[in-house]
Amino acid sequence: MPDEEFFAASRDIISTIETVIDGKRAAVEIALTVLLAEGHLLIEDVPGVGKTMLARALARTVDCSVSRIQFTPDLLPADITGVSVFNQSDREFEFKPGPVFANIVIGDEINRASPKTQSALLESMEERQVTVDGKTYTLATPFTVVATQNPIEMEGTYALPEAQRDRFMARISMGYPDAASELAMLRTRATSSPLDAIAPVVNSAQLASMIATARGVYASAPVEQYVVNIAQATRRDPDLRLGASPRATLQLLRAAKARAALDGRTFVLPDDINALAVPVLGHRLIPAGRAGVTVGGYSGATVADIVTRIVAETPVPLGTGDRA
């Protein structure tokens, strides 16, 4: 996709989502960054701040297949992946695909399902496929999971294991709106939902082209080394018990490429890495001791401070835009 067309389409997507999500430009941009980087997004915040609304708004801007899963304690893995049903007429088993067979899968309150059910997403999120009864089925392309969860409520919830959290490219928090945005929300949503007015901005083919454009953004050798240095530093830091995985290193660079494309550039800058370090790495790290532990897992604020310090201490490379 030409750079001008990419930039115009991305601005249209962001402006369309902002008709629903007031005053949260940073969260909207990261959500789109994850989509273009072929990652998965975890939206973690208190109830009622628009987590599911952001996921639904992002999905509606793209004319592709979308499914929504309401995670509950009685949800079974087959309710997500699908199940083989015996066909009486053909006298053989027939596979009925589950809601995971969509381009964008919205998982609402993902931590309310049991660990057994949560694990049904592991294969699909990493390998873009589902294996049922010994047979493997390829998922749609592109494929993105946008999940929400409440980090402060413990009753009826199951904390996501590290393997599950590591499969999410980024984690964001919505936060409360400012007074002006909240007042505008009262006036515009009194009689109808703004979601009803959202029309698709791009189709699935255009989205695939935008993803290819983001994937083709240039990252110089010094920038790649910079990403590796940050990841290595998290594994040596005394304040962290678990550092960033190699998957995190890959996803940080992919997200940085998408951010550069959204900014109208064809190359990655260290600023892209710095801006995405906390949302991409924060949810994967475990602090040493019990600092930052909450009832829902690990506090993003404490880990964010550690990541910010590590990034600040890592030397910034030179010559990041040169093609060798």
Buried (B, 14 or more C-beta within 10 A) or exposed (E): BEEEBBBEBBEEBBEBBBEBBBBBEEBBBBBBBBBBBBBBBBBBBBEEBBBBBBBBBBBBBBBBBBBBBEBBEEBBBBBBBBBBEEEEEEEEEEBEBBBBBBBBBBBBBBBBBBEEBBBBBEBBBEEBEBEBEEEEBEBBEBBBBBBBBBBEBEEEBBBBEBEBBBBBBBBBBBBEBEEEEEEBBEEBEEEEEBBEEBEBBBEBEBBBBBBEBBBEBBBBEBBBEBBBBBBBBBEEBEBBEBBBBEEBBBBBBBBBBBBBBBBEBBBBBBBBBBBBBBBBBBBBBBBEEEEBEBEBBBBBEBBBBBBBEBBEEBEBBEEBEEEE
